[in-house]
Amino acid sequence: MNNMTLYEMTKAYGAGKGESMMWDTVNVISDAVEASMPEDARDRLKREMYEMMVGKHFDEYFAKDAVAKMYYKDSAGDRHMAPYWPEEAVMSIYNQVKSDIRPYNFWDFFVTLNMIKSDNYDLVERWFPDEEGPAQDKRFVTMAVNWLNDPDYPHKDCKIWCYINE
């Protein structure tokens, strides 16, 4: 076949043929690309498309995917997988801090809070060995809010999305 790219072909032959034709074309291209791509490249492409269509803030799908990969090991070497709090508990906390972390949404905060615990559990345990439960949770919340509000981060309005995905 000639040197025409898929984009050029779609533009040349699909223009003016309606939304249904365009979605059918996207489906054919999607099936071909996904069948031949390694999983990590496919996931990267999905994130890039999501950013282009929605922006650099988490939604439920991408948040749960990011959090499912997080874990920490305790002093006994046992692995603890995130999420560390039920969504309802994080929503309650988010409602208390959301005015302090704008423009971040609930899912951004959900990812951040779980990441902070995953990355800092051992540190908090060493510094405050007698704390647990609500007192320890409060420390992680404070750290998460502080982390999102870091003033010198170059991508201030999308810090957690950029940190996790770039």
Phi and psi in degrees as GROMACS dihedral restraints (atoms count N, CA, C in turn):
[ dihedral_restraints ]
;  ai    aj    ak    al  type     phi  dphi    fc
    3     4     5     6     1   -72.3    20    10
    4     5     6     7     1  -173.8    20    10
    6     7     8     9     1   -84.4    20    10
    7     8     9    10     1    10.0    20    10
    9    10    11    12     1   -66.8    20    10
   10    11    12    13     1   130.8    20    10
   12    13    14    15     1   -76.7    20    10
   13    14    15    16     1   165.7    20    10
   15    16    17    18     1   -61.5    20    10
   16    17    18    19     1   -37.9    20    10
   18    19    20    21     1   -62.2    20    10
   19    20    21    22     1   -48.0    20    10
   21    22    23    24     1   -62.3    20    10
   22    23    24    25     1   -40.3    20    10
   24    25    26    27     1   -65.4    20    10
   25    26    27    28     1   -43.8    20    10
   27    28    29    30     1   -62.5    20    10
   28    29    30    31     1   -43.2    20    10
   30    31    32    33     1   -65.4    20    10
   31    32    33    34     1   -43.0    20    10
   33    34    35    36     1   -69.5    20    10
   34    35    36    37     1   -43.6    20    10
   36    37    38    39     1  -101.9    20    10
   37    38    39    40     1   -16.9    20    10
   39    40    41    42     1  -100.5    20    10
   40    41    42    43     1   -19.6    20    10
   42    43    44    45     1   -57.0    20    10
   43    44    45    46     1   130.3    20    10
   45    46    47    48     1    82.0    20    10
   46    47    48    49     1     1.7    20    10
   48    49    50    51     1   -94.7    20    10
   49    50    51    52     1     3.7    20    10
   51    52    53    54     1    97.7    20    10
   52    53    54    55     1   162.5    20    10
   54    55    56    57     1   -63.9    20    10
   55    56    57    58     1   -39.0    20    10
   57    58    59    60     1   -59.3    20    10
   58    59    60    61     1   -43.8    20    10
   60    61    62    63     1   -62.3    20    10
   61    62    63    64     1   -41.5    20    10
   63    64    65    66     1   -65.6    20    10
   64    65    66    67     1   -42.3    20    10
   66    67    68    69     1   -65.9    20    10
   67    68    69    70     1   -38.6    20    10
   69    70    71    72     1   -61.9    20    10
   70    71    72    73     1   -40.1    20    10
   72    73    74    75     1   -65.8    20    10
   73    74    75    76     1   -45.5    20    10
   75    76    77    78     1   -58.9    20    10
   76    77    78    79     1   -40.2    20    10
   78    79    80    81     1   -62.5    20    10
   79    80    81    82     1   -44.6    20    10
   81    82    83    84     1   -62.0    20    10
   82    83    84    85     1   -46.0    20    10
   84    85    86    87     1   -65.0    20    10
   85    86    87    88     1   -43.3    20    10
   87    88    89    90     1   -59.5    20    10
   88    89    90    91     1   -47.2    20    10
   90    91    92    93     1   -60.0    20    10
   91    92    93    94     1   -43.5    20    10
   93    94    95    96     1   -66.8    20    10
   94    95    96    97     1   -44.3    20    10
   96    97    98    99     1   -66.7    20    10
   97    98    99   100     1   -47.6    20    10
   99   100   101   102     1   -65.3    20    10
  100   101   102   103     1   -32.0    20    10
  102   103   104   105     1   -69.6    20    10
  103   104   105   106     1   -27.2    20    10
  105   106   107   108     1  -106.0    20    10
  106   107   108   109     1    -1.9    20    10
  108   109   110   111     1   -97.8    20    10
  109   110   111   112     1   142.5    20    10
  111   112   113   114     1   -65.0    20    10
  112   113   114   115     1   153.4    20    10
  114   115   116   117     1   -57.1    20    10
  115   116   117   118     1   -42.7    20    10
  117   118   119   120     1   -66.1    20    10
  118   119   120   121     1   -37.4    20    10
  120   121   122   123     1   -68.5    20    10
  121   122   123   124     1   -38.3    20    10
  123   124   125   126     1   -64.5    20    10
  124   125   126   127     1   -42.6    20    10
  126   127   128   129     1   -64.2    20    10
  127   128   129   130     1   -39.8    20    10
  129   130   131   132     1   -63.2    20    10
  130   131   132   133     1   -42.4    20    10
  132   133   134   135     1   -62.6    20    10
  133   134   135   136     1   -42.1    20    10
  135   136   137   138     1   -61.2    20    10
  136   137   138   139     1   -42.2    20    10
  138   139   140   141     1   -65.0    20    10
  139   140   141   142     1   -40.8    20    10
  141   142   143   144     1   -63.9    20    10
  142   143   144   145     1   -41.3    20    10
  144   145   146   147     1   -66.4    20    10
  145   146   147   148     1   -42.0    20    10
  147   148   149   150     1   -59.5    20    10
  148   149   150   151     1   -47.0    20    10
  150   151   152   153     1   -56.6    20    10
  151   152   153   154     1   -43.8    20    10
  153   154   155   156     1   -65.3    20    10
  154   155   156   157     1   -39.0    20    10
  156   157   158   159     1   -86.9    20    10
  157   158   159   160     1   -33.4    20    10
  159   160   161   162     1  -117.2    20    10
  160   161   162   163     1   -39.6    20    10
  162   163   164   165     1   123.3    20    10
  163   164   165   166     1  -171.4    20    10
  165   166   167   168     1  -106.2    20    10
  166   167   168   169     1    53.7    20    10
  168   169   170   171     1  -135.1    20    10
  169   170   171   172     1   145.4    20    10
  171   172   173   174     1   -71.1    20    10
  172   173   174   175     1   150.1    20    10
  174   175   176   177     1  -117.1    20    10
  175   176   177   178     1  -178.6    20    10
  177   178   179   180     1   -58.6    20    10
  178   179   180   181     1   -45.8    20    10
  180   181   182   183     1   -58.9    20    10
  181   182   183   184     1   -53.9    20    10
  183   184   185   186     1   -72.2    20    10
  184   185   186   187     1   -31.8    20    10
  186   187   188   189     1   -65.9    20    10
  187   188   189   190     1   -48.8    20    10
  189   190   191   192     1   -64.2    20    10
  190   191   192   193     1   -34.9    20    10
  192   193   194   195     1   -65.1    20    10
  193   194   195   196     1   -45.0    20    10
  195   196   197   198     1   -65.3    20    10
  196   197   198   199     1   -45.8    20    10
  198   199   200   201     1   -67.1    20    10
  199   200   201   202     1   -34.2    20    10
  201   202   203   204     1   -61.9    20    10
  202   203   204   205     1   -18.2    20    10
  204   205   206   207     1   -93.0    20    10
  205   206   207   208     1    -4.0    20    10
  207   208   209   210     1   -90.6    20    10
  208   209   210   211     1   144.3    20    10
  210   211   212   213     1  -160.4    20    10
  211   212   213   214     1   165.4    20    10
  213   214   215   216     1  -138.7    20    10
  214   215   216   217     1   160.3    20    10
  216   217   218   219     1  -110.7    20    10
  217   218   219   220     1   133.1    20    10
  219   220   221   222     1   -82.7    20    10
  220   221   222   223     1  -178.5    20    10
  222   223   224   225     1   -64.2    20    10
  223   224   225   226     1   -20.9    20    10
  225   226   227   228     1   -87.0    20    10
  226   227   228   229     1    -3.3    20    10
  228   229   230   231     1    87.0    20    10
  229   230   231   232     1     5.7    20    10
  231   232   233   234     1   -77.3    20    10
  232   233   234   235     1   137.8    20    10
  234   235   236   237     1   -90.1    20    10
  235   236   237   238     1   130.2    20    10
  237   238   239   240     1  -118.7    20    10
  238   239   240   241     1   117.4    20    10
  240   241   242   243     1   -90.1    20    10
  241   242   243   244     1   142.5    20    10
  243   244   245   246     1   -76.6    20    10
  244   245   246   247     1   160.4    20    10
  246   247   248   249     1   -78.6    20    10
  247   248   249   250     1   148.4    20    10
  249   250   251   252     1   -94.5    20    10
  250   251   252   253     1   -12.5    20    10
  252   253   254   255     1  -135.5    20    10
  253   254   255   256     1   146.9    20    10
  255   256   257   258     1   -66.3    20    10
  256   257   258   259     1   152.8    20    10
  258   259   260   261     1   -55.0    20    10
  259   260   261   262     1   -39.0    20    10
  261   262   263   264     1   -62.5    20    10
  262   263   264   265     1   -39.5    20    10
  264   265   266   267     1   -66.8    20    10
  265   266   267   268     1   -41.4    20    10
  267   268   269   270     1   -66.9    20    10
  268   269   270   271     1   -37.4    20    10
  270   271   272   273     1   -61.7    20    10
  271   272   273   274     1   -41.5    20    10
  273   274   275   276     1   -61.7    20    10
  274   275   276   277     1   -44.2    20    10
  276   277   278   279     1   -65.9    20    10
  277   278   279   280     1   -45.1    20    10
  279   280   281   282     1   -57.5    20    10
  280   281   282   283     1   -41.9    20    10
  282   283   284   285     1   -61.8    20    10
  283   284   285   286     1   -27.0    20    10
  285   286   287   288     1   -80.4    20    10
  286   287   288   289     1   -28.5    20    10
  288   289   290   291     1  -112.0    20    10
  289   290   291   292     1    -5.6    20    10
  291   292   293   294     1   -58.3    20    10
  292   293   294   295     1   -33.6    20    10
  294   295   296   297     1   -69.3    20    10
  295   296   297   298     1   -19.6    20    10
  297   298   299   300     1   -88.0    20    10
  298   299   300   301     1   -11.4    20    10
  300   301   302   303     1  -126.3    20    10
  301   302   303   304     1    23.0    20    10
  303   304   305   306     1   -60.7    20    10
  304   305   306   307     1   140.6    20    10
  306   307   308   309     1   -97.3    20    10
  307   308   309   310     1    21.0    20    10
  309   310   311   312     1   -75.4    20    10
  310   311   312   313     1   137.8    20    10
  312   313   314   315     1   -92.7    20    10
  313   314   315   316     1   179.4    20    10
  315   316   317   318     1   -55.9    20    10
  316   317   318   319     1   -46.0    20    10
  318   319   320   321     1   -68.1    20    10
  319   320   321   322     1   -34.3    20    10
  321   322   323   324     1   -59.7    20    10
  322   323   324   325     1   -45.5    20    10
  324   325   326   327     1   -67.2    20    10
  325   326   327   328     1   -39.9    20    10
  327   328   329   330     1   -56.6    20    10
  328   329   330   331     1   -46.7    20    10
  330   331   332   333     1   -65.9    20    10
  331   332   333   334     1   -46.5    20    10
  333   334   335   336     1   -60.9    20    10
  334   335   336   337     1   -48.0    20    10
  336   337   338   339     1   -60.8    20    10
  337   338   339   340     1   -44.3    20    10
  339   340   341   342     1   -67.3    20    10
  340   341   342   343     1   -37.8    20    10
  342   343   344   345     1   -64.8    20    10
  343   344   345   346     1   -42.7    20    10
  345   346   347   348     1   -60.2    20    10
  346   347   348   349     1   -44.3    20    10
  348   349   350   351     1   -67.3    20    10
  349   350   351   352     1   -42.9    20    10
  351   352   353   354     1   -59.3    20    10
  352   353   354   355     1   -42.3    20    10
  354   355   356   357     1   -84.2    20    10
  355   356   357   358     1   -21.2    20    10
  357   358   359   360     1  -124.5    20    10
  358   359   360   361     1     6.3    20    10
  360   361   362   363     1   -55.1    20    10
  361   362   363   364     1   -48.1    20    10
  363   364   365   366     1   -62.2    20    10
  364   365   366   367     1   -36.9    20    10
  366   367   368   369     1   -65.9    20    10
  367   368   369   370     1   -48.7    20    10
  369   370   371   372     1   -62.9    20    10
  370   371   372   373     1   -39.5    20    10
  372   373   374   375     1   -60.9    20    10
  373   374   375   376     1   -42.8    20    10
  375   376   377   378     1   -69.1    20    10
  376   377   378   379     1   -42.9    20    10
  378   379   380   381     1   -74.2    20    10
  379   380   381   382     1   -33.4    20    10
  381   382   383   384     1  -131.3    20    10
  382   383   384   385     1    66.6    20    10
  384   385   386   387     1   -64.0    20    10
  385   386   387   388     1   -21.7    20    10
  387   388   389   390     1   -92.6    20    10
  388   389   390   391     1    -4.4    20    10
  390   391   392   393     1   -90.1    20    10
  391   392   393   394     1   145.5    20    10
  393   394   395   396     1  -158.0    20    10
  394   395   396   397     1   174.7    20    10
  396   397   398   399     1    57.8    20    10
  397   398   399   400     1  -134.2    20    10
  399   400   401   402     1   -58.0    20    10
  400   401   402   403     1   -37.3    20    10
  402   403   404   405     1   -65.4    20    10
  403   404   405   406     1   -42.5    20    10
  405   406   407   408     1   -69.2    20    10
  406   407   408   409     1   -41.6    20    10
  408   409   410   411     1   -57.4    20    10
  409   410   411   412     1   -41.0    20    10
  411   412   413   414     1   -60.1    20    10
  412   413   414   415     1   -38.2    20    10
  414   415   416   417     1   -62.6    20    10
  415   416   417   418     1   -44.5    20    10
  417   418   419   420     1   -64.6    20    10
  418   419   420   421     1   -38.0    20    10
  420   421   422   423     1   -63.5    20    10
  421   422   423   424     1   -46.5    20    10
  423   424   425   426     1   -59.6    20    10
  424   425   426   427     1   -43.0    20    10
  426   427   428   429     1   -64.7    20    10
  427   428   429   430     1   -40.6    20    10
  429   430   431   432     1   -64.5    20    10
  430   431   432   433     1   -45.4    20    10
  432   433   434   435     1   -62.6    20    10
  433   434   435   436     1   -44.9    20    10
  435   436   437   438     1   -61.2    20    10
  436   437   438   439     1   -43.1    20    10
  438   439   440   441     1   -61.9    20    10
  439   440   441   442     1   -44.4    20    10
  441   442   443   444     1   -66.2    20    10
  442   443   444   445     1   -28.2    20    10
  444   445   446   447     1   -94.3    20    10
  445   446   447   448     1    12.4    20    10
  447   448   449   450     1   -57.0    20    10
  448   449   450   451     1   113.6    20    10
  450   451   452   453     1   -73.1    20    10
  451   452   453   454     1   -18.5    20    10
  453   454   455   456     1  -100.8    20    10
  454   455   456   457     1     7.9    20    10
  456   457   458   459     1   -72.7    20    10
  457   458   459   460     1   130.0    20    10
  459   460   461   462     1   -66.0    20    10
  460   461   462   463     1   -24.2    20    10
  462   463   464   465     1  -111.7    20    10
  463   464   465   466     1    58.7    20    10
  465   466   467   468     1   -50.7    20    10
  466   467   468   469     1   -41.8    20    10
  468   469   470   471     1   -82.2    20    10
  469   470   471   472     1    -5.4    20    10
  471   472   473   474     1  -139.3    20    10
  472   473   474   475     1    35.2    20    10
  474   475   476   477     1   -54.9    20    10
  475   476   477   478     1   -51.3    20    10
  477   478   479   480     1   -68.2    20    10
  478   479   480   481     1   -41.5    20    10
  480   481   482   483     1   -61.0    20    10
  481   482   483   484     1   -47.8    20    10
  483   484   485   486     1   -64.7    20    10
  484   485   486   487     1   -41.1    20    10
  486   487   488   489     1   -62.7    20    10
  487   488   489   490     1   -45.2    20    10
  489   490   491   492     1   -75.0    20    10
  490   491   492   493     1   -36.3    20    10
  492   493   494   495     1  -104.0    20    10
  493   494   495   496     1    -8.5    20    10
